[in-house]
């Protein structure tokens, strides 16, 4: 019996390791693809000195932020406790630096806005970048050129409870109802983006698991051919 329990524990650890590996690969694909596309574009287009410097700064900034993303995915401890927290402006900056390149290269209008009245409130950053990043990466993948993606960030108080609110809206190709009903499916169905981007349907399933792990709520409203709206509510405690 003891050996059986140990074997089951090892299988669970292996499952978690595989999930973490898949998540890391999935989350990094979008930002790395954006950096690569921008780097390639500098080879094929004549740029003046100022334009070239701007492109290089964008590439350097995105690459630097990828290190933050890997730390968040792997849940490595930060050196200082203050680094474990975000404000709404800080979360906005991180998301823009991660995903603006990918949206730009696909000619998608990408906007992140936040409630400026709540810009000083600090909240735990745990898993927020992988959660929001998966949603944005999926939105970019399934939104066509000239499309639009909007991210809303807010801190909402209802009676004494305080919640972080993250919303990602797109006017992409939408999600079929049967796929939404089977987010927890273990099967990894290959799914192509609007520009034939390759993927394996990991995004929403991983988001659902991560949101649940921090006691949050996930709501998805989607219509094929019209787009998708995803809302995340994360409890921050009470005032």
C-alpha positions in Angstrom: 0.0 0.0 0.0 2.8 2.4 0.9 4.6 1.7 -2.4 1.4 2.3 -4.3 0.9 5.6 -2.6 4.4 6.6 -3.4 3.9 5.6 -7.0 0.7 7.7 -7.3 2.6 10.6 -5.8 5.3 10.3 -8.4 2.8 10.1 -11.2 1.2 13.3 -9.9 4.5 15.1 -9.8 5.2 13.9 -13.3 1.9 15.2 -14.5 2.6 18.6 -12.9 6.0 18.8 -14.5 4.6 18.0 -17.9 1.8 20.6 -17.4 4.4 23.2 -16.4 6.6 22.4 -19.4 3.6 22.7 -21.8 2.5 25.9 -20.1 6.0 27.4 -20.4 6.3 26.5 -24.1 2.8 27.9 -24.8 3.2 31.1 -23.0 6.6 32.0 -24.5 5.5 31.2 -28.1 3.7 34.5 -28.6 6.2 37.0 -27.2 9.2 35.1 -28.8 7.3 35.0 -32.1 6.7 38.7 -31.9 10.4 39.4 -31.3 11.5 37.1 -34.1 9.0 38.7 -36.6 10.2 42.2 -35.7 13.8 41.2 -36.1 13.1 39.7 -39.5 11.2 42.8 -40.6 14.3 44.9 -39.9 16.2 42.8 -42.5 13.6 43.2 -45.2 12.8 46.9 -44.8 15.0 50.0 -45.2 15.0 51.8 -41.9 16.6 55.1 -40.9 18.7 55.3 -37.8 15.8 56.5 -35.5 13.5 53.7 -36.7 16.2 51.1 -36.2 16.9 52.3 -32.7 13.1 52.1 -31.9 12.9 48.6 -33.2 15.9 47.5 -31.2 14.5 49.0 -28.0 11.2 47.2 -28.5 13.1 43.9 -29.0 15.3 44.5 -26.0 12.4 45.4 -23.8 10.3 42.4 -24.8 13.2 40.0 -24.3 13.9 41.4 -20.9 10.3 41.0 -19.8 10.3 37.4 -20.9 12.6 36.7 -18.0 9.9 38.0 -15.6 7.3 35.8 -17.3 9.4 32.7 -16.9 9.9 33.5 -13.2 6.1 33.9 -12.8 5.3 30.7 -14.6 7.9 28.7 -12.6 6.7 30.6 -9.4 10.3 31.5 -8.4 10.5 33.6 -5.3 11.4 37.3 -5.9 14.3 38.8 -4.2 12.2 41.5 -2.5 8.7 41.2 -1.2 7.6 44.3 -3.1 8.4 42.5 -6.4 5.7 40.0 -5.6 3.0 42.7 -6.1 1.6 44.7 -9.0 -0.4 47.9 -9.4 -2.8 48.2 -12.3 -0.3 50.5 -14.2 2.5 48.0 -13.7 0.4 45.1 -14.9 -0.6 47.1 -18.0 3.0 47.9 -18.8 4.0 44.2 -18.5 1.2 43.1 -20.8 2.0 45.7 -23.4 5.7 44.9 -23.4 4.9 41.2 -23.8 2.3 41.3 -26.5 2.3 44.6 -28.4 4.9 43.2 -30.8 2.8 40.1 -31.6 -0.2 42.3 -32.2 1.8 44.8 -34.2 3.2 42.2 -36.5 -0.3 40.9 -37.3 -1.6 44.4 -37.8 -4.1 44.1 -34.8 -5.2 47.1 -32.8 -4.1 46.1 -29.2 -5.1 48.3 -26.3 -4.7 47.9 -22.5 -6.6 50.3 -20.2 -7.1 50.5 -16.5 -9.1 52.3 -13.9 -6.8 55.3 -13.0 -8.8 55.9 -9.8 -7.3 52.6 -8.5 -3.8 53.0 -9.8 -2.1 52.9 -6.3 -3.7 49.7 -5.0 -1.2 46.8 -4.8 -2.1 43.2 -5.2 -0.3 39.8 -5.5 1.1 39.1 -8.9 1.0 35.3 -8.5 0.0 33.7 -11.8 -1.5 37.0 -13.2 1.0 37.3 -16.1 0.5 33.7 -17.3 -3.3 34.0 -16.9 -3.7 37.3 -18.7 -0.9 36.4 -21.2 -2.6 33.2 -22.3 -5.8 35.1 -22.9 -4.1 37.8 -24.9 -2.0 35.3 -26.8 -5.1 33.3 -27.8 -6.9 36.5 -28.8 -4.0 37.5 -31.1 -3.8 34.0 -32.6 -7.5 33.9 -33.4 -8.1 37.5 -34.4 -7.5 38.4 -38.1 -5.4 41.3 -39.5 -7.1 44.7 -38.9 -8.9 43.2 -35.9 -9.1 44.6 -32.4 -8.1 43.4 -28.9 -9.0 45.3 -25.8 -7.8 44.5 -22.3 -9.6 46.1 -19.3 -8.0 46.1 -15.8 -9.8 47.2 -12.7 -10.2 46.8 -9.0 -13.8 46.4 -8.1 -15.3 46.6 -4.6 -18.7 44.9 -3.8 -19.7 45.6 -0.2 -16.5 44.7 1.8 -15.0 42.3 -0.8 -12.3 43.6 -3.2 -11.6 41.9 -6.5 -9.2 42.3 -9.3 -11.0 42.4 -12.7 -9.3 41.4 -15.9 -11.2 41.4 -19.2 -9.9 40.5 -22.7 -12.2 41.3 -25.6 -11.5 40.4 -29.3 -13.5 40.4 -32.6 -11.8 37.3 -33.8 -13.2 34.0 -35.1 -14.8 33.0 -31.8 -14.9 29.6 -30.0 -17.3 26.7 -30.7 -19.7 25.9 -27.9 -18.5 22.3 -27.5 -14.9 23.5 -27.0 -15.9 25.8 -24.2 -17.9 23.0 -22.5 -14.7 20.8 -22.5 -12.0 23.1 -21.3 -10.8 20.4 -18.9 -10.3 17.8 -21.7 -7.0 16.1 -21.6 -6.8 15.8 -25.3 -4.7 18.5 -27.0 -6.4 19.3 -30.3 -4.3 21.1 -32.8 -5.9 24.4 -33.7 -4.7 26.9 -36.3 -4.9 30.6 -35.9 -6.2 33.1 -38.5 -2.7 33.4 -40.0 -2.2 29.7 -39.8 -0.4 29.9 -36.5 0.2 26.5 -34.9 -1.1 25.6 -31.5 -2.6 22.8 -29.4 -5.5 24.3 -27.5 -3.6 24.6 -24.2 -4.5 28.3 -23.5 -8.0 28.3 -22.0 -7.5 25.0 -20.2 -4.4 26.3 -18.5 -6.1 29.6 -17.7 -9.1 27.7 -16.1 -6.7 25.7 -13.9 -4.6 28.7 -12.9 -7.6 30.8 -12.1 -9.0 28.0 -9.9 -5.7 27.7 -8.1 -5.9 31.3 -6.9 -9.6 31.0 -6.0 -10.7 33.2 -8.9 -13.6 32.9 -11.3 -13.5 32.6 -15.1 -16.3 33.5 -17.4 -16.2 33.1 -21.2 -18.7 34.5 -23.7 -18.0 33.7 -27.3 -19.8 33.5 -30.7 -18.3 32.0 -33.8 -17.5 34.6 -36.3 -18.0 37.5 -33.9 -15.4 37.2 -31.2 -14.7 36.3 -27.6 -15.0 38.1 -24.3 -13.2 36.6 -21.2 -13.6 37.9 -17.7 -11.4 36.9 -14.7 -12.3 37.8 -11.2 -9.6 37.3 -8.5 -10.4 37.9 -4.8 -8.1 40.3 -3.1 -9.6 40.2 0.4 -11.7 42.7 2.3 -11.3 46.4 3.0 
